[in-house]
Amino acid sequence: MRPISLDQAWGIIAAAVMPLKSEMVGFSDAAGRVLSAPVVATFDSPQSNVSMMDGYAVHDAMADDTLDVVGVSAAGSRFDGKIVAGQAVRIFTGAAVPEGAERIMIQEHVTTDGDRITILEPTIGPTFVRAIGSDFRAAECVVAAGTLLTPGALVAAAGAGIAQVSVTRRPRVATIATGDELRAVGAAPEHDSIPDSIGPGLAAMLGAMGADVVGHGLLGDDLGALERAAAEAVAVADLVVVTGGASVGERDHAKAMFAPLGLELLFSKVAIKPGKPVWLGRVGETLIMGLPGNPGSALVTARLLLAPLVAGLLGQQRPSPLDWIDLPLGAAISATGERETFLRATFADGKLIPVANQDSGAQRALGEATWLIRCPAGQSARVENELVSALAF
């Protein structure tokens, strides 16, 4: 099967992935979840005209006018009367504006003498009144379905007057690392062995994406053991992510381990560098994604392809899991070959600087890189200060 383009891979993922079921949660459990139903306001906000400043609510006044202060309006304790010309009400930020008041004279623009004030400034410019319903009206959508509940989105949702939100269930993800050379992180080194360094990074990425990692298997290249692990993972997970074993050697069993379960292959290679061996399949309702075994390739492909897949399971639309922006280069980059290429980069002084070691097996570079630079296939060399498309990494 020929490699497909990255855009084609994104299209296949979008067509194959459906949001999981919803559940109701309180605000203490809502952070980082994705709304499955819109949040609709239960009342107007604000519920009346309110003051934007500390000062005095007045009906109308000119510079040098002297007014009688007839009451006080504070947040949560309004002045219930009506004011007329020649009167003022002491008012504080967030308090309801009394009936009859047309503007707020901020306290710096008046002088006080007992229960009287004198206006120092002309009554022009801002009224400092926040109008009823200027934030939102009752029955309006305040936060749309598909929104990731960031702190700001949580403020908006809570302000709508509801106690719970409908969110998509977090995807259950099982991860499997394959390869006889792998050892558990922190285990005593053996000849030709390497730590399973992808495992912690992948788990962290999945957690940040909004998924729950329900198990991690560290297995060698024994096909029988891999088949048993595959069956166990499919039984408990919405998504299984396999690292390594995606090439064509005799010990590469990443796809074969799912064959007895009826693996349906959706794509097997993507024309990108690094990460060409990345693949996607399905067993029943469980999705299977295979990532390359080299750390750089694994994390780059996870950012490019696993992120939109998990976002699809969550129904996330805002913000986009792939938010590309144009940024200037801080150093020249070479021409791109026949595959679309992604350079790991740092960001300093407002510019992207490719890390020195772009090898797919490099691990230190992953600790430095915070951005990916997208280089289309066949792109000519680019010089410092040219704009390139970039994605937070």
N, C-alpha and C positions, 0 to 999 in steps of 0.2 A: 504494500500500500504506500503510495507516494506521500511525502510530507505535504500538509496543507498549510495555507498561510495563517498567520495569527488572527487576522480578521475572520477567516472562515472558522477557526477554532472557537472564537468568541460567539459566532453565530450558532454553532452547534450546541455550545453550553447554554445559551439563552433559550434554545428550542427544547433542550432536554430537561431543564431544571424547573420544577414547580415549587412554590412556597409550601412549607410544612404547615401543620395545623396550628390554630391559635389557642391562646389561653389568657385568662384575665389575671393581672398582677397589680399589687399596690405600688405606690411610688417608691417605697423602700427597695423594691426588687426590680424596678423598671430601667435603671441606668444601663445604657449600652444595648438595650433591646430594640427591636424594630416594630413599629406600629403596624398591626394588621387591619386596623379600622381607624378612620379619622377621629380626631378629638373635636367634638362639637361643643361650642360654648353654651352654658346653661343660663347665662345672664349677660347683660351689657357690661363692658369694661372700658372706662370706669362707669359705675352705675349712676353717677351724677357728674355735673361739672365740678372739677376739683382744681385746687390751686397748685401751681407748679413751683411756687416760691413762698418763703415766709414774708409776710407783709400785712397789707390791709385791703380788704375787699371794698370797692367803692362803686356807687351807681354811676357817677360821672363827676369829674373834678378838673379844675384848671390849676396851673401853677399859682402858688400863694393862697389857694383856698384853705380855709380851716373847717374841719369836719368833726362831728361828735362821734366818738367810738361807743357803739351801743351793744356790743357783745363780742364773744369769742367763738371761733370755729376751729376745732382741732380734728385731726384724723381720728375717726371713730366716735367723735362727739361734735355733731354739727350744731350750728346756730339755726334755730327753726323759724325765726322771724323773717320779715321782709324789710330790706333797707330802701331808702329813698334818697333823693338829692340832699346833700348836707350831712349824710351819715356814713359811717365806715364800720367795718367789723374786723377786729384783729383775727388774722388767719395764718395757719401754718401749712407747710408743704404737705400735700395729700389730703387736705381737709376739703369737705364739700363747700362749694361757693354758695353763699346765701342767695335766696331769691331777690331779684332786683339789682344784683351786682353785675357790672359789665367788665370789670378788669381788676387786676391786683396791682396795687402800688407796693413795690418792694420796699422793705423797711429802710433801706439805705437812702430812699428818695423822699423821706418824710422826717419831720421833727415831732416830738411828742411833748405834751404839756398836760399831765393828768389824764383825763378822759377825752382829750382833744388832740388832733394831729393837724399839721400844716404841710401841704404838698409843696415839695421843693422843685420837682421836675415837671415839664409839660407832659400831659397824658397822651403821648403818641408812642408808636412802636408796639412791641408785643403786649398782649393782654395778660400773659402768664396764666391763662385758663386752659386746662386740658378738658376738651369737650366730652360730654357723655357719649359713650360708644366709640370714641376715637381710636381705641385699640382694637376692639372687635365688638360685634353685636351678638345678642342671643341668637342661637341656631346657626351661627356662622362656623365654618371649619377653621379651627385654630392651628392644628397640626395635621398634615395630610398623612394618609396611610402610606407605608413604605419609607417613613422617616426614621432614621436612627436617633434614638433618644439620648442626645447629648445633654449636657447641663442646661444649655439654652432652651432646647426643645422641651425639657422637663419643666422648666419655669413656665413656658407657654401653656403646656398641657395642664399643669396644676392650677394655673390662673384661670382656666376655663371652668373651674368649679366641680370637677369630677374627682372621685376617690380612687378609681382604678382605670387601667388602660388595657386594651386588647393588643397583645403582642404575639408575634410568631414564636413558636417553640424553638428553642436553641437546637441546632443540628447536633446529633450525636456522631462523633467522628472516631473511628478506630484507625490507628497508624501502625504500619508494619515496616520495619527496616530489614532488608535482606542482604546477605553477604557473609561468607565464612570469615572474612577479615575483620568484621565488626565486633567490638567489645563494649560492654556497658560503660557509660561515662564514669570515670574515676577508678575503673578496674585496673589492676596491675598490668602494665604493658607486656605483651608477648611478641615474639619474633613476627614481624610483618603484620601485626594487628594494628587497628586504628580505632579510636573512640567513636561511638555513635553520636557524633557531634551534631548531625542534622536533627536528631530527635528533639532536643530541648528548643532549638530555634523554631522548628515546625510547630511544636506544641504552643509556643508563645504566639506565633503568627495566627494560629487557629483560634486561640483564646481572644486575641485582639479583634479578629474577624467576627466574633460572636458565637463561636462553636464551643461545644463541650467535648474534650478528648476523653473517651470512655475506656481506652486501653491502648497500650503500645507494646507491640511484639518485636522482639529482637531475635531474628532467626538466621540460620545459615542457609546454605544452598541445597538442602535436602528437599526434594519436591514433595515427598509424602508429608513431611512436617509442615511445609508451606500450605499444602492443600487443606490440612486440618485447621491451620490458623486462619485461612481465608474463610472457611465455613463458619468458624466461630465469630469472626469479625462481621460478616454479612448478617448474621443472626441478630446482632445487637446494634448495628450502626445504620445511620442514614447515608453515610459516606465513609468509604475506606480509602486511605491514602497510603500507597506503597512507595517506598524509596528504593532505588536500585533495581537490578535485574531486568532492565528494559532493553538491553542490547540483544544480539542474536547468538551469543555464545552458548555452549552446552550447559552452563550454570546460571543462565539468565531465565528465571522462572516466573517473573512478575505477572505475566499474562497467563501462563500455563497453570498457575496455582488456582485460578478461578474457572478454568475450563470445565471441570466436572460440575460446576454450579450453573453452567449455561451462560457464560460471559458473552454479552453482546458488545462488540467493539464499536465505538462511535468515531474515534480517530486514533491513529497509532503513532504519528509523528507530526511535528510542527516545524516549519522552516524558520527557526529562530536560533540565535547563538547568544549565550549558551542555552541548552535545554531542548535540543532537537528530539530526544527520545521520549518526551512527555506524551502521555496517552490518556484516553478517557474511555470508560466502558460502563456497563450496567449489568447487574445481576438482579432480576426482578425489579423491585423499587429502590434498591441500593445502588448508588453511584460509586464507581471505582475510578480513582485517578492515580496514575503512575507517574512519579517524579524521578528524574535522573538521580544516580547515586553520588555524584560529586556535589559537595556542599553549595558552591556557587550556583551551579545549574539548578539544584533543588529549590533554593530560596528564590531565585529569579523567576522560575516557572511557577512557583507557588504564588508569588506576588502578581504575576500576569494572568494566571489561569485559575488557580485555586480561589483567589479572592473573589472574582465575579461568580464562581460556582457557589461558594458559601453565601454570598449576597443574594443569589437567586433563591436558595433554599429559605432564606430569611424574608424574601420579598422586599429587600432593601432597594430603594430608588434614590433616596437623598440622604447623605451625599453619595455620589457615584463611587463605586469601588475602584474605578479607574479614572482619576481626575488628572488629566494631562495639562500641563501648563508650559508656556514658552519661557525659557530662562537663558541668559547669556553664558557662553563658555568662558572658563577661566584659563583654558589651555587648548591648544590645537588637538584635533583627533584625526586619525587616519581614515582613508576611504573604506567603505563597507564592501564586503564580498557579496556572494550570491544569496546569503541569508540575512534577514532582518536581524540586527545586532543590538544588544542592550549592554551598555557600559555602566558599571557601578561607579558612583561618584560621590564626592563630598561637596559641601556648599560653604563657601567662605567669601566674605566681602561682596555678597550679592551675585556670585558666579559659581558655576558648576565646574568642579575639577575632577576628572577621571582618576580613580585610584591607580597606583602604579602597576599592581598585579591583577590582571584581568583573567588569570587562569581559572578554569571552572572548578578546580580543586582547592583554590585558595580559601583559607579560613580567616586569616587576619584581616583581609580586605573586607570581609563581611562585617567585621566589628567597626570598620571605619565608614563604610558606605551608608549614605542616607537618602540617595536618589538614584534612579535609573535614567540613563539617557537613551532615547529611542533613535536608532540610526536605520533608516529604511535600506533595503537591499539595493546595492549599486550606488549608494550615496558617495559623492566625491568627498575629499578631505575638507574638513571645516577648520576655520581659524578662530583664534581667541576673539571673544566678544560677539561672535555670531550667535543668533538665537537657535536653540534646539528644543525639541519636545521632551519633557521630563516628567517623571512620576515619583512621588515620595515613596521611599523604600525603607 
